[in-house]
Amino acid sequence: MSSVPVELRYTKEHEWIQELSPTKFRIGITDFAQAALGDIVYIQLPKTGAEIKANSVCGEVESTKSVSEIYAPITGKVVAVNEKLDSNPETINSDPYGAGWIAEIEIASAPLQDVLLSAADYQNLTA
């Protein structure tokens, strides 16, 4: 069974989101997603400064098995990307919730609890 940290929120597309401040969030793909992908060999990160919309494609992950799109879990502006993944994309396999984070997004304002899944809901989805 894959790891699902309870302090994070999740999407049905297997992205996670962590609140860094009331308007700033870190995103990545879940342990379930990285396990399904297999060995990750490349990641296309979103561009810093880009405006992204919830549920739209903001990047992609390529593994030895397939290419998978990354969907933005929220609408906002990309304020940082994890540039270490350019040279070490396999970090997503070894530490998807830590060093394998993908981007940080700043939002204008909006409570997120309505649109994102809790850890328990996400575990039910992937069980």
C-alpha positions as CSV (number, residue, x, y, z in Angstrom):
1,M,0.0,0.0,0.0
2,S,1.3,3.4,-0.9
3,S,2.0,6.2,1.5
4,V,-0.6,8.9,1.9
5,P,0.4,11.6,4.4
6,V,-2.6,12.9,6.3
7,E,-1.4,16.5,6.4
8,L,-1.7,16.9,2.6
9,R,-4.7,17.2,0.3
10,Y,-5.1,15.2,-2.9
11,T,-6.7,15.2,-6.4
12,K,-8.3,12.3,-8.2
13,E,-5.5,12.7,-10.8
14,H,-3.0,11.7,-8.1
15,E,-1.5,15.1,-7.3
16,W,-0.9,16.2,-3.8
17,I,-1.0,19.8,-2.3
18,Q,0.6,21.1,0.8
19,E,-0.3,24.5,2.4
20,L,2.8,26.5,3.0
21,S,0.8,29.7,3.9
22,P,-2.8,30.7,3.4
23,T,-2.1,31.7,-0.2
24,K,1.0,29.6,-1.1
25,F,1.0,25.9,-1.8
26,R,3.5,23.2,-2.9
27,I,2.4,20.5,-5.3
28,G,3.7,17.1,-6.5
29,I,2.6,13.7,-7.6
30,T,1.6,11.0,-5.1
31,D,3.5,7.9,-4.1
32,F,0.7,5.9,-5.9
33,A,1.3,7.8,-9.1
34,Q,5.1,7.4,-9.0
35,A,4.8,3.7,-8.3
36,A,2.4,3.3,-11.3
37,L,4.7,5.2,-13.6
38,G,7.9,3.3,-12.7
39,D,11.3,4.8,-13.1
40,I,11.0,8.5,-13.8
41,V,13.5,9.7,-16.4
42,Y,12.3,13.2,-17.3
43,I,10.0,15.9,-16.0
44,Q,8.7,18.9,-17.8
45,L,8.2,21.5,-15.0
46,P,5.7,24.4,-15.2
47,K,7.3,27.7,-15.9
48,T,7.9,30.1,-13.0
49,G,5.5,33.1,-13.4
50,A,3.0,31.0,-15.4
51,E,-0.7,31.4,-14.6
52,I,-2.2,27.9,-14.3
53,K,-5.8,26.8,-14.0
54,A,-7.1,24.0,-11.7
55,N,-7.5,20.7,-13.6
56,S,-5.4,21.9,-16.6
57,V,-2.1,20.4,-17.7
58,C,0.9,22.2,-16.2
59,G,3.7,19.7,-16.9
60,E,4.5,16.1,-17.6
61,V,6.4,13.2,-16.1
62,E,8.1,10.7,-18.4
63,S,9.0,7.2,-17.1
64,T,10.5,4.1,-18.7
65,K,6.9,2.9,-19.1
66,S,4.9,6.0,-20.3
67,V,4.4,9.8,-20.3
68,S,1.9,11.2,-17.8
69,E,0.5,14.7,-17.6
70,I,0.6,16.7,-14.4
71,Y,-2.6,18.5,-13.7
72,A,-2.7,21.7,-11.6
73,P,-4.7,21.0,-8.4
74,I,-5.5,24.7,-8.0
75,T,-5.6,28.0,-10.0
76,G,-2.8,30.4,-9.3
77,K,0.6,31.6,-10.3
78,V,3.7,29.4,-10.3
79,V,6.1,31.1,-8.0
80,A,8.8,28.4,-7.8
81,V,9.7,25.1,-9.4
82,N,11.9,22.3,-8.1
83,E,14.9,22.8,-10.5
84,K,16.8,19.9,-8.9
85,L,14.3,17.6,-10.8
86,D,15.8,18.7,-14.1
87,S,19.0,16.7,-13.4
88,N,17.5,14.2,-10.9
89,P,13.9,13.4,-11.9
90,E,14.2,10.0,-10.1
91,T,13.9,12.0,-6.8
92,I,10.1,11.8,-7.4
93,N,10.4,8.0,-7.1
94,S,12.4,8.0,-3.9
95,D,10.8,11.0,-2.1
96,P,7.5,12.0,-3.8
97,Y,6.2,14.0,-0.8
98,G,9.6,15.7,0.1
99,A,12.5,16.4,-2.1
100,G,10.4,15.3,-5.1
101,W,8.0,18.3,-4.9
102,I,7.3,19.8,-8.3
103,A,6.1,23.5,-7.9
104,E,4.9,26.1,-5.6
105,I,1.7,28.0,-6.5
106,E,0.4,31.3,-5.1
107,I,-3.4,31.9,-5.1
108,A,-5.3,35.1,-4.9
109,S,-7.7,33.6,-2.3
110,A,-10.0,30.6,-2.0
111,P,-10.6,27.9,0.5
112,L,-9.5,24.6,-1.0
113,Q,-11.2,22.1,1.2
114,D,-14.2,21.8,-1.1
115,V,-12.3,20.6,-4.2
116,L,-9.5,18.5,-2.8
117,L,-9.6,15.1,-1.2
118,S,-8.5,14.2,2.3
119,A,-5.9,11.5,2.8
120,A,-8.7,9.1,3.8
121,D,-10.7,9.9,0.7
122,Y,-7.6,9.5,-1.5
123,Q,-6.8,6.1,0.1
124,N,-10.3,5.0,-0.7
125,L,-9.8,6.1,-4.3
126,T,-6.6,4.1,-4.7
127,A,-7.6,1.1,-2.7
